[in-house]
């Protein structure tokens, strides 16, 4: 009996804690949706967050995208050499970058950079009772803090994904041009060979969903942070872990549903 209790009790606590977090997260998101028009009413706050999330992330996203496209092109050219015409390198790189690599890797970069920053900022406000001060002053924290951040992330992640797609394709072309003598015409003929507007749209749909994941988790865990600096660290870790896990699972699920 003692050995069974050592297993059952921790499992029960884990299930109760998970169920409690799920219910509280759903309530948090519903309350955010109820105040969604604050993104327009407080547009200056939304624009400020868009600049912080989007513009300041451009160098990191561009650097990541260049090497993503370069690695993809090099591996495909290596695998195709002697068996498949290298014009198909552009086709494979274009498809994979548009539908999978650009949305997922851009979202992961932002999960580590923006998600962690957003959560730690809100978490610090929570443990120093600044969020309580908003309520005391009659200011809705969802309106002024949560909705602008979620809206800005959902808007800017597709924009950064578009940048990532073009930079990734450019990086892929440069590598095969320099090391495999694939011309500009040959590479981009391959890209156009299998291009569909729907592939591009799927990448943007994924990135918008990933933006919701990142900002939703960051704001939720930050908003409910307790236990001082230690709690801020735990909330930030939870944000990154949940965001990246949801990005990978959501990316697979959307690919299965939309790419038929």
C-alpha angles and dihedrals in degrees: 000000000000092000091049092052090052088061103033099047097053089044091051092049090049092051093046092048092048092048091048092050091048093052093045092047092051090050090048093052093046090052089049091051090050088059096040094121088065086082087070098034092050094035093149089063091047092050090048090054091045089056092047094047100036114026097040091049096055097092093050094044092047093049092048092047095050093056093040091058091041094053092045093051094045094051093046093047089050093049095043097046111122094000111056128031110260091233085081089064089075091048094052094043092048094050096045096043095048099045105030123002102048097047096042100042093043089051092049091050090051092044089060097039108031102020094053092044093048093048095047091049094052091040091055090050089051097051093044090052094243090130089054088053090057090056093045090053091049093248115139107231090203090059098046103029114018108038096047090053096047093044094047093050093049090050099044101043094068089047091053089045091057089052090047092052094053095042091046092052090047092050091048092051094049092054097050091041094054099039106023102031093238109160126226090249094050095048098046093040085062091049091051092044094075101019117135127176088227091062090056091046092051090055091053093046090052093048093051090052091047089051089055091050094050098045094038094054093040093052094042097050092041093048093053098041117138138169099056124257093351090055091050090055093049092047092050091050091049091050094054094043095047093042096052093043091050091047092056095043093043091048091055093045094050092046090053092048101039106030102067 
